[in-house]
Amino acid sequence: MLSFAEWPLSINAAIFAVAAALVWGAGSRLAGYVSGIAEKTGLGQAFTGMLLLGGITSLAEIATVTTSSLSGNPALALNNLLGSASINVLLLAVADAVLGRDALTKVAAKPATLFQGTLGIMLLAAVAVAVTVGDVALWHVGLGSMVLFALCVASLKLSAHYEHRHVWQVLDEDKEGEEDEPEKDTPLRALVIKTAIAAGVILVAGFFLAQSGDALAQQTGLGSSLAGLVLVGFATSLPELSSIVAALRLKRYQLAVGDIFGTNLFNIALILLADVTYLEGPILNEAGPFEAVAALLALAMTGIFVLGLLERENKTVLRMGYDSLAAILVFAGGLALLYPLAPQ
């Protein structure tokens, strides 16, 4: 198997930089393509962001999770997924600062995004429970990871139906899509082809991004758990950052939030992929307090944004909503808590 850690640090740094640029470029264009698909197919912006943007921007995680598990590094595989979950929510705070004028949770509050966020909280809680209780093997794959995958599929199905139901309505609703839609005159087939090309770039470049990031973490002396949570987690979250910044520039707020909540949903589903490719038993049995706290950190940060969506206050500080600032502080506190738990 190709080992990036055997290459010089300077080579890995160059690969990381080039791959990051490719992923950023593809992710930036992806938001416009997916928004056009949502308009032409009649799918809701929140669900399209969750399904398409969330699924495509998770391709980088697929590459690193598979290779990490096959190489016998379950800590990196799990903590890439769990680290990305909290880092993805952190990206909403970054996006909030980009939005600037209004708090993101003020303009993005709709039933569909609240529903998706709540599902994410429940699934992250299920991950923490599975890690704490342990897993039972069916062949070499854990029953717990199978159940988590089934719950993720059920959540996608529930979200698809929920967005088209008029269960309740937001008063004083903010308008979306006031900017010119760059792909409004592009045929649906062309949008699908462009989306597939962008997805391919993210998959291939995301693989090199994650693997070079892993090698850099090893060469700089970081442990697998901390590297998976921070460095590789950040690397594989670059598609999400580029796509949500692009979505906000188009004023597609539902698309941006749906992207993050959807990506986290797919990350949890990918635990099954990590389990299938890890041949030494249920991968969740390799997890411990570090992984449980990482899942709870992502849960707490998601909860902060759900509260912000419910409250819909437009109070800002440092160009972001109070909830975004709270999420940043919780993330910093979570890292401080995780550091002594990281295996050496």
Buried (B, 14 or more C-beta within 10 A) or exposed (E): EEEBBEBEEEEBBEBBEBBBEBBBBBBBBBBBBBBBBBBBEEBBBBBBBBBBBBBBBBBBBBBBBBBBBBBEBBBBBBBBBBBBBBBBBBBBBBBBBBBEEBBBBBBBBBBBBBBBBBBBBEBBEBBBEBBBEEBEEEEEBBBBBBBBBEBBEEBBEEBBEBBEEEEEEEEEEBEBBEEEBBBEEBEEEEBBEBBEBBBEBBBBBBBBBBBBBBBBBBBEEBBBBBBBBBBBBBBBBBBBBBBBBBBBBBBBBBBBBBBBBBBBBBBBBBBBBBBBBBEEBBBBBBBBEBBBBBBBBBBBBBBBBBEBBEBBEBEBEEEBBBBBBBBBEBBEEBBEBBBEBBEE
